[in-house]
């Protein structure tokens, strides 16, 4: 008896209070399947839905890329048309400036004065 009383005296200061109760381990909540086949059937359905979602996302991404490529091509075509139009206008202006222009009386006098002053 003395041994037991000594053990309880030693354990008493180090033991946990009695008011704290230990809770049982919680298990994961979820569906309990009757057969593994039923579980696999449901898993297959879920996987199928996920695959269709992924395919839809990929299709949307591909269509968006195609749209962006088409948009860039349109922008490039528009720029090239503008550049071509500008080049045509430049050529027309150069042709017009190369054509002989009418010389005014004032310009004729200047040329005459220059030629006489040089001789």
DSSP file (Angstrom, degrees, kcal/mol; ACC not computed):
  #  RESIDUE AA STRUCTURE BP1 BP2  ACC     N-H-->O    O-->H-N    N-H-->O    O-->H-N    TCO  KAPPA ALPHA  PHI   PSI    X-CA   Y-CA   Z-CA
    1    1 A X     >        0   0    0      0, 0.0     4,-2.4     0, 0.0     5,-0.2   0.000 360.0 360.0 360.0 -37.7    0.0    0.0    0.0
    2    2 A X  H  >  +     0   0    0      1,-0.2     4,-1.8     2,-0.2     5,-0.2   0.869 360.0  54.4 -64.2 -33.5    2.7    2.4    0.7
    3    3 A X  H  > S+     0   0    0      2,-0.2     4,-1.9     1,-0.2    -1,-0.2   0.912 109.3  47.2 -66.2 -41.2    4.1    1.9   -2.8
    4    4 A X  H  > S+     0   0    0      1,-0.2     4,-2.3     2,-0.2    -2,-0.2   0.896 110.9  50.8 -68.1 -39.7    0.7    2.8   -4.4
    5    5 A X  H  X S+     0   0    0     -4,-2.4     4,-1.8     1,-0.2    -1,-0.2   0.873 109.9  50.5 -67.3 -34.9    0.3    5.8   -2.2
    6    6 A X  H  X S+     0   0    0     -4,-1.8     4,-2.0    -5,-0.2    -1,-0.2   0.885 109.9  50.7 -68.4 -38.3    3.7    7.1   -3.1
    7    7 A X  H  X S+     0   0    0     -4,-1.9     4,-2.5     2,-0.2    -2,-0.2   0.912 110.7  48.2 -66.9 -41.3    3.0    6.6   -6.8
    8    8 A X  H  X S+     0   0    0     -4,-2.3     4,-2.2     1,-0.2    -1,-0.2   0.871 110.4  52.1 -68.0 -34.9   -0.2    8.5   -6.7
    9    9 A X  H  X S+     0   0    0     -4,-1.8     4,-0.8    -5,-0.2    -1,-0.2   0.890 113.0  44.8 -66.8 -37.6    1.5   11.3   -4.8
   10   10 A X  H  < S+     0   0    0     -4,-2.0     4,-0.5     1,-0.2    -2,-0.2   0.875 117.6  43.9 -72.8 -37.1    4.2   11.5   -7.4
   11   11 A X  H >X S+     0   0    0     -4,-2.5     4,-1.2     1,-0.2     3,-0.6   0.808  99.0  73.2 -78.2 -28.9    1.7   11.3  -10.3
   12   12 A X  H >< S+     0   0    0     -4,-2.2     3,-0.7     1,-0.2    -1,-0.2   0.896  96.1  46.0 -58.5 -47.5   -0.8   13.7   -8.9
   13   13 A X  T 3< S+     0   0    0     -4,-0.8    -1,-0.2     1,-0.2    -2,-0.1   0.789 119.1  42.7 -68.9 -23.0    1.1   17.0   -9.4
   14   14 A X  T <4 S+     0   0    0     -3,-0.6    -1,-0.2    -4,-0.5    -2,-0.2   0.489  93.1  99.3-100.5  -4.1    2.1   16.0  -13.0
   15   15 A X  S << S-     0   0    0     -4,-1.2     2,-0.1    -3,-0.7     3,-0.1  -0.411  78.7-101.4 -83.6 160.8   -1.2   14.6  -14.2
   16   16 A X        -     0   0    0      1,-0.1    -1,-0.1    -2,-0.1    -2,-0.1  -0.403  46.7 -90.4 -76.2 154.7   -3.7   16.5  -16.3
   17   17 A X    >   -     0   0    0      1,-0.1     3,-0.8    -2,-0.1    -1,-0.1  -0.337  30.9-128.3 -64.1 150.6   -6.8   18.0  -14.7
   18   18 A X  T 3  S+     0   0    0      1,-0.2    -1,-0.1    -3,-0.1    -2,-0.1   0.672 100.4  70.4 -77.0 -17.0   -9.8   15.6  -14.7
   19   19 A X  T 3  S+     0   0    0      2,-0.1     2,-0.5     0, 0.0    -1,-0.2   0.761  80.7  84.7 -73.8 -23.2  -12.1   18.2  -16.2
   20   20 A X    <   -     0   0    0     -3,-0.8     2,-0.4     1,-0.0    -4,-0.0  -0.693  68.2-161.2 -82.4 122.9  -10.4   17.9  -19.6
   21   21 A X        -     0   0    0     -2,-0.5     2,-0.4     0, 0.0    -2,-0.1  -0.829  18.8-118.6-105.6 143.5  -11.8   15.0  -21.6
   22   22 A X        -     0   0    0     -2,-0.4     2,-0.3     1,-0.0    -2,-0.0  -0.644  27.1-137.0 -79.1 131.9  -10.0   13.4  -24.5
   23   23 A X        -     0   0    0     -2,-0.4     3,-0.1     1,-0.1    -1,-0.0  -0.655  22.9-109.8 -87.9 144.6  -12.0   13.7  -27.7
   24   24 A X        -     0   0    0     -2,-0.3     2,-0.1     1,-0.1    -1,-0.1  -0.359  45.6 -86.7 -68.9 155.2  -12.2   10.6  -30.0
   25   25 A X        -     0   0    0      1,-0.1     2,-0.4    -2,-0.0    -1,-0.1  -0.387  44.3-127.5 -63.3 133.3  -10.3   10.8  -33.3
   26   26 A X        -     0   0    0     -2,-0.1     2,-0.3    -3,-0.1    -1,-0.1  -0.664  20.0-147.8 -85.4 138.3  -12.4   12.4  -36.0
   27   27 A X        -     0   0    0     -2,-0.4     2,-0.2     1,-0.1    -1,-0.0  -0.689  30.7 -89.8-100.3 158.4  -12.8   10.4  -39.2
   28   28 A X        -     0   0    0     -2,-0.3     2,-0.3     1,-0.1    -1,-0.1  -0.477  43.3-131.3 -67.7 130.8  -13.1   11.9  -42.6
   29   29 A X        +     0   0    0     -2,-0.2     2,-0.3    -3,-0.0    -1,-0.1  -0.608  50.9 111.8 -83.7 144.7  -16.8   12.5  -43.4
   30   30 A X        -     0   0    0     -2,-0.3     2,-0.2     2,-0.0     0, 0.0  -0.975  65.6 -46.6 172.3-178.6  -18.0   11.2  -46.7
   31   31 A X        -     0   0    0     -2,-0.3     2,-0.6     1,-0.0     0, 0.0  -0.486  43.6-142.0 -75.3 138.2  -20.1    8.8  -48.6
   32   32 A X        -     0   0    0     -2,-0.2     2,-0.3     2,-0.0    -1,-0.0  -0.906  19.9-146.4-100.2 119.6  -19.9    5.2  -47.6
   33   33 A X        -     0   0    0     -2,-0.6     3,-0.1     1,-0.1     4,-0.0  -0.628  11.3-149.4 -91.1 143.0  -20.1    3.0  -50.7
   34   34 A X  S    S+     0   0    0     -2,-0.3     2,-0.3     1,-0.2    -1,-0.1   0.872  84.2  14.8 -77.2 -36.5  -21.7   -0.4  -50.7
   35   35 A X  S  > S-     0   0    0      1,-0.1     4,-1.4     0, 0.0     3,-0.3  -0.961  71.6-123.3-135.7 154.0  -19.5   -1.8  -53.4
   36   36 A X  H  > S+     0   0    0     -2,-0.3     4,-2.4     1,-0.2     5,-0.2   0.808 110.5  62.1 -65.2 -27.7  -16.2   -0.7  -54.9
   37   37 A X  H  > S+     0   0    0      2,-0.2     4,-2.2     1,-0.2    -1,-0.2   0.897 102.2  49.6 -65.3 -39.5  -17.9   -0.8  -58.4
   38   38 A X  H  > S+     0   0    0     -3,-0.3     4,-1.9     2,-0.2    -1,-0.2   0.890 111.1  50.1 -66.5 -37.4  -20.4    1.9  -57.3
   39   39 A X  H  X S+     0   0    0     -4,-1.4     4,-2.2     1,-0.2    -2,-0.2   0.928 111.4  47.9 -64.7 -44.5  -17.5    4.0  -56.0
   40   40 A X  H  X S+     0   0    0     -4,-2.4     4,-2.5     1,-0.2    -2,-0.2   0.848 108.3  55.5 -65.8 -34.2  -15.5    3.6  -59.3
   41   41 A X  H  X S+     0   0    0     -4,-2.2     4,-1.8     2,-0.2    -1,-0.2   0.922 109.9  45.3 -64.6 -43.3  -18.6    4.5  -61.3
   42   42 A X  H  X S+     0   0    0     -4,-1.9     4,-2.2     2,-0.2    -2,-0.2   0.898 112.0  51.9 -66.8 -40.4  -19.0    7.8  -59.5
   43   43 A X  H  X S+     0   0    0     -4,-2.2     4,-2.7     1,-0.2     5,-0.2   0.913 107.9  52.6 -62.4 -41.9  -15.3    8.6  -59.7
   44   44 A X  H  X S+     0   0    0     -4,-2.5     4,-2.3     1,-0.2    -1,-0.2   0.889 108.3  51.2 -60.6 -39.4  -15.5    8.0  -63.5
   45   45 A X  H  X S+     0   0    0     -4,-1.8     4,-2.1     2,-0.2    -1,-0.2   0.925 111.5  46.6 -63.2 -44.9  -18.4   10.4  -63.8
   46   46 A X  H  X S+     0   0    0     -4,-2.2     4,-2.2     1,-0.2    -2,-0.2   0.921 112.6  49.6 -64.2 -44.2  -16.5   13.1  -61.9
   47   47 A X  H  X S+     0   0    0     -4,-2.7     4,-2.4     1,-0.2    -1,-0.2   0.891 109.2  53.2 -63.0 -39.4  -13.3   12.5  -64.0
   48   48 A X  H  X S+     0   0    0     -4,-2.3     4,-2.1    -5,-0.2    -1,-0.2   0.907 108.4  49.3 -62.3 -42.5  -15.4   12.7  -67.2
   49   49 A X  H  X S+     0   0    0     -4,-2.1     4,-2.1     1,-0.2    -2,-0.2   0.911 111.3  49.6 -62.5 -42.2  -16.8   16.1  -66.1
   50   50 A X  H  X S+     0   0    0     -4,-2.2     4,-2.3     1,-0.2    -2,-0.2   0.897 109.2  52.0 -64.8 -39.5  -13.4   17.4  -65.3
   51   51 A X  H  X S+     0   0    0     -4,-2.4     4,-2.5     1,-0.2    -1,-0.2   0.908 108.8  50.0 -64.1 -41.3  -12.0   16.3  -68.7
   52   52 A X  H  X S+     0   0    0     -4,-2.1     4,-2.4     1,-0.2    -1,-0.2   0.894 109.9  51.3 -64.7 -38.3  -14.8   18.0  -70.6
   53   53 A X  H  X S+     0   0    0     -4,-2.1     4,-2.2     2,-0.2    -2,-0.2   0.918 110.6  48.3 -63.0 -42.5  -14.1   21.2  -68.6
   54   54 A X  H  X S+     0   0    0     -4,-2.3     4,-2.4     2,-0.2    -2,-0.2   0.917 111.4  50.2 -64.6 -42.7  -10.4   21.1  -69.5
   55   55 A X  H  X S+     0   0    0     -4,-2.5     4,-2.6     1,-0.2    -1,-0.2   0.904 109.8  50.9 -61.8 -41.5  -11.3   20.4  -73.2
   56   56 A X  H  X S+     0   0    0     -4,-2.4     4,-2.4     2,-0.2    -1,-0.2   0.910 109.9  49.9 -62.7 -42.1  -13.6   23.4  -73.2
   57   57 A X  H  X S+     0   0    0     -4,-2.2     4,-2.2     1,-0.2    -2,-0.2   0.916 111.6  48.3 -63.1 -42.6  -11.0   25.6  -71.7
   58   58 A X  H  X S+     0   0    0     -4,-2.4     4,-2.5     2,-0.2    -2,-0.2   0.909 111.0  50.6 -64.6 -41.6   -8.4   24.5  -74.3
   59   59 A X  H  X S+     0   0    0     -4,-2.6     4,-2.6     1,-0.2    -2,-0.2   0.910 110.5  49.6 -62.4 -42.2  -10.8   25.1  -77.1
   60   60 A X  H  X S+     0   0    0     -4,-2.4     4,-2.3     1,-0.2    -1,-0.2   0.907 111.2  49.6 -62.1 -41.6  -11.6   28.6  -75.8
   61   61 A X  H  X S+     0   0    0     -4,-2.2     4,-2.3     2,-0.2    -2,-0.2   0.910 111.5  48.1 -65.2 -42.3   -7.9   29.3  -75.6
   62   62 A X  H  X S+     0   0    0     -4,-2.5     4,-2.4     2,-0.2    -2,-0.2   0.919 112.1  49.2 -64.8 -43.4   -7.2   28.1  -79.1
   63   63 A X  H  X S+     0   0    0     -4,-2.6     4,-2.2     1,-0.2    -1,-0.2   0.885 110.7  50.9 -64.9 -36.9  -10.1   30.1  -80.5
   64   64 A X  H  X S+     0   0    0     -4,-2.3     4,-2.5     2,-0.2    -1,-0.2   0.916 109.7  50.0 -65.4 -42.2   -8.9   33.2  -78.7
   65   65 A X  H  X S+     0   0    0     -4,-2.3     4,-2.4     1,-0.2    -2,-0.2   0.918 110.8  49.7 -62.0 -42.6   -5.4   32.7  -80.1
   66   66 A X  H  X S+     0   0    0     -4,-2.4     4,-2.4     1,-0.2    -1,-0.2   0.901 110.4  50.7 -62.2 -40.7   -6.8   32.4  -83.6
   67   67 A X  H  X S+     0   0    0     -4,-2.2     4,-2.3     1,-0.2    -2,-0.2   0.918 110.6  48.5 -62.3 -44.3   -8.8   35.5  -83.2
   68   68 A X  H  X S+     0   0    0     -4,-2.5     4,-2.3     2,-0.2    -2,-0.2   0.882 110.7  50.9 -65.3 -38.3   -5.8   37.5  -82.0
   69   69 A X  H  X S+     0   0    0     -4,-2.4     4,-2.2     2,-0.2    -1,-0.2   0.929 111.2  48.0 -64.3 -44.5   -3.7   36.2  -85.0
   70   70 A X  H  X S+     0   0    0     -4,-2.4     4,-2.2     1,-0.2    -2,-0.2   0.892 110.7  52.0 -62.5 -39.4   -6.5   37.3  -87.4
   71   71 A X  H  X S+     0   0    0     -4,-2.3     4,-2.2     2,-0.2    -1,-0.2   0.911 108.9  49.7 -64.5 -42.5   -6.7   40.7  -85.7
   72   72 A X  H  X S+     0   0    0     -4,-2.3     4,-2.5     1,-0.2    -1,-0.2   0.902 109.7  51.9 -62.8 -40.8   -2.9   41.2  -86.0
   73   73 A X  H  X S+     0   0    0     -4,-2.2     4,-2.5     1,-0.2    -1,-0.2   0.911 108.8  50.0 -62.7 -41.9   -3.1   40.3  -89.7
   74   74 A X  H  X S+     0   0    0     -4,-2.2     4,-2.3     2,-0.2    -1,-0.2   0.912 110.9  49.4 -62.0 -42.0   -5.8   42.8  -90.3
   75   75 A X  H  X S+     0   0    0     -4,-2.2     4,-2.3     2,-0.2    -2,-0.2   0.914 111.4  48.9 -64.0 -43.0   -3.8   45.5  -88.6
   76   76 A X  H  X S+     0   0    0     -4,-2.5     4,-2.5     2,-0.2    -2,-0.2   0.905 110.8  50.4 -64.1 -41.2   -0.7   44.7  -90.7
   77   77 A X  H  X S+     0   0    0     -4,-2.5     4,-2.4     1,-0.2    -1,-0.2   0.909 110.2  50.4 -61.9 -41.9   -2.8   44.8  -93.9
   78   78 A X  H  X S+     0   0    0     -4,-2.3     4,-2.1     2,-0.2    -2,-0.2   0.910 111.0  48.6 -63.4 -42.3   -4.2   48.1  -92.9
   79   79 A X  H  X S+     0   0    0     -4,-2.3     4,-2.5     1,-0.2    -2,-0.2   0.919 111.1  49.8 -63.7 -42.9   -0.7   49.5  -92.2
   80   80 A X  H  X S+     0   0    0     -4,-2.5     4,-2.6     1,-0.2    -2,-0.2   0.894 109.3  52.0 -65.4 -38.0    0.6   48.2  -95.5
   81   81 A X  H  X S+     0   0    0     -4,-2.4     4,-2.5     2,-0.2    -1,-0.2   0.915 110.5  48.9 -61.8 -42.0   -2.3   49.8  -97.4
   82   82 A X  H  X S+     0   0    0     -4,-2.1     4,-2.4     2,-0.2    -2,-0.2   0.917 111.7  48.6 -63.4 -42.8   -1.6   53.1  -95.7
   83   83 A X  H  X S+     0   0    0     -4,-2.5     4,-2.4     2,-0.2    -2,-0.2   0.919 112.2  48.9 -64.3 -43.1    2.1   52.9  -96.6
   84   84 A X  H  X S+     0   0    0     -4,-2.6     4,-2.3     1,-0.2    -2,-0.2   0.907 111.2  49.7 -62.8 -42.0    1.3   52.0 -100.2
   85   85 A X  H  X S+     0   0    0     -4,-2.5     4,-2.2     1,-0.2    -1,-0.2   0.912 110.9  49.9 -62.7 -42.7   -1.2   54.9 -100.5
   86   86 A X  H  X S+     0   0    0     -4,-2.4     4,-2.2     1,-0.2    -2,-0.2   0.903 109.6  51.0 -62.9 -42.0    1.5   57.3  -99.1
   87   87 A X  H  X S+     0   0    0     -4,-2.4     4,-2.5     2,-0.2    -1,-0.2   0.897 108.9  51.6 -63.3 -40.8    4.1   56.0 -101.5
   88   88 A X  H  X S+     0   0    0     -4,-2.3     4,-2.4     1,-0.2    -1,-0.2   0.915 109.5  49.4 -61.9 -43.3    1.6   56.6 -104.4
   89   89 A X  H  X S+     0   0    0     -4,-2.2     4,-2.2     1,-0.2    -1,-0.2   0.896 110.5  51.0 -63.5 -39.6    1.0   60.1 -103.3
   90   90 A X  H  X S+     0   0    0     -4,-2.2     4,-2.4     2,-0.2    -2,-0.2   0.921 109.7  49.8 -63.0 -44.5    4.7   60.8 -103.0
   91   91 A X  H  X S+     0   0    0     -4,-2.5     4,-2.3     1,-0.2    -2,-0.2   0.912 110.3  50.4 -61.8 -41.8    5.3   59.5 -106.6
   92   92 A X  H  X S+     0   0    0     -4,-2.4     4,-2.2     1,-0.2    -1,-0.2   0.914 110.6  49.5 -61.9 -42.5    2.5   61.7 -107.9
   93   93 A X  H  X S+     0   0    0     -4,-2.2     4,-2.0     1,-0.2    -1,-0.2   0.890 109.9  50.9 -65.5 -38.4    4.0   64.7 -106.2
   94   94 A X  H  X S+     0   0    0     -4,-2.4     4,-1.6     2,-0.2    -1,-0.2   0.903 109.8  50.3 -65.1 -40.4    7.5   64.0 -107.6
   95   95 A X  H  X S+     0   0    0     -4,-2.3     4,-1.3     1,-0.2    -2,-0.2   0.900 110.2  50.6 -63.9 -40.2    6.1   63.7 -111.1
   96   96 A X  H  < S+     0   0    0     -4,-2.2    -1,-0.2     1,-0.2    -2,-0.2   0.882 110.2  48.6 -66.4 -37.8    4.3   67.0 -110.7
   97   97 A X  H  < S+     0   0    0     -4,-2.0    -1,-0.2     1,-0.2    -2,-0.2   0.796 107.5  56.1 -73.9 -27.0    7.4   68.7 -109.5
   98   98 A X  H  < S+     0   0    0     -4,-1.6    -1,-0.2    -5,-0.2    -2,-0.2   0.780  87.7  94.2 -74.9 -26.5    9.5   67.3 -112.4
   99   99 A X  S  < S-     0   0    0     -4,-1.3     2,-0.1    -3,-0.2    -3,-0.0  -0.359  94.1 -95.2 -65.1 145.2    7.1   68.7 -115.0
  100  100 A X        -     0   0    0      1,-0.1     2,-0.3    -2,-0.0    -1,-0.1  -0.375  41.6-149.1 -65.7 136.7    8.2   72.1 -116.3
  101  101 A X        -     0   0    0     -4,-0.1     2,-0.3    -2,-0.1    -1,-0.1  -0.682  25.1 -94.3-102.9 158.9    6.6   75.0 -114.5
  102  102 A X        -     0   0    0     -2,-0.3     2,-0.5     1,-0.1    -1,-0.1  -0.533  37.4-137.0 -73.1 135.6    5.7   78.3 -115.9
  103  103 A X        -     0   0    0     -2,-0.3     2,-0.1     4,-0.0    -1,-0.1  -0.821  16.0-136.6 -98.3 129.1    8.4   80.9 -115.4
  104  104 A X     >  -     0   0    0     -2,-0.5     4,-1.9     1,-0.1     5,-0.1  -0.317  23.5-109.1 -79.2 166.5    7.3   84.3 -114.3
  105  105 A X  H  > S+     0   0    0      1,-0.2     4,-2.1     2,-0.2     5,-0.2   0.861 119.4  56.6 -62.4 -36.7    8.7   87.5 -115.7
  106  106 A X  H  > S+     0   0    0      1,-0.2     4,-1.8     2,-0.2    -1,-0.2   0.911 106.7  48.2 -63.3 -42.6   10.4   88.2 -112.4
  107  107 A X  H  > S+     0   0    0      1,-0.2     4,-2.3     2,-0.2    -1,-0.2   0.876 109.2  54.0 -66.0 -37.0   12.3   84.9 -112.6
  108  108 A X  H  X S+     0   0    0     -4,-1.9     4,-2.4     1,-0.2    -1,-0.2   0.909 107.7  49.9 -63.4 -41.7   13.3   85.6 -116.2
  109  109 A X  H  X S+     0   0    0     -4,-2.1     4,-2.7     1,-0.2    -1,-0.2   0.893 109.4  51.8 -64.2 -39.1   14.8   88.9 -115.2
  110  110 A X  H  X S+     0   0    0     -4,-1.8     4,-2.2     2,-0.2    -2,-0.2   0.924 111.0  47.2 -63.6 -43.4   16.7   87.2 -112.3
  111  111 A X  H  X S+     0   0    0     -4,-2.3     4,-2.4     1,-0.2    -2,-0.2   0.908 112.5  49.6 -64.1 -41.1   18.2   84.6 -114.7
  112  112 A X  H  X S+     0   0    0     -4,-2.4     4,-2.2     1,-0.2     5,-0.2   0.922 110.8  49.7 -64.7 -43.2   19.1   87.3 -117.2
  113  113 A X  H  X S+     0   0    0     -4,-2.7     4,-2.0     1,-0.2    -1,-0.2   0.889 111.6  48.8 -62.9 -39.5   20.8   89.4 -114.5
  114  114 A X  H  X S+     0   0    0     -4,-2.2     4,-1.7     2,-0.2    -1,-0.2   0.919 110.8  49.2 -66.8 -43.6   22.8   86.4 -113.3
  115  115 A X  H  X S+     0   0    0     -4,-2.4     4,-1.1     1,-0.2    -2,-0.2   0.888 113.9  45.9 -67.0 -37.4   23.9   85.4 -116.7
  116  116 A X  H  < S+     0   0    0     -4,-2.2    -1,-0.2     1,-0.2    -2,-0.2   0.850 111.5  51.7 -73.3 -34.4   25.1   88.9 -117.6
  117  117 A X  H  < S+     0   0    0     -4,-2.0    -1,-0.2    -5,-0.2    -2,-0.2   0.813 108.2  51.8 -73.2 -27.3   26.8   89.4 -114.3
  118  118 A X  H  <        0   0    0     -4,-1.7    -1,-0.2     1,-0.2    -2,-0.2   0.808 360.0 360.0 -77.4 -29.4   28.8   86.2 -114.7
  119  119 A X     <        0   0    0     -4,-1.1    -1,-0.2    -5,-0.2    -2,-0.2   0.464 360.0 360.0 -82.4 360.0   30.0   87.1 -118.2
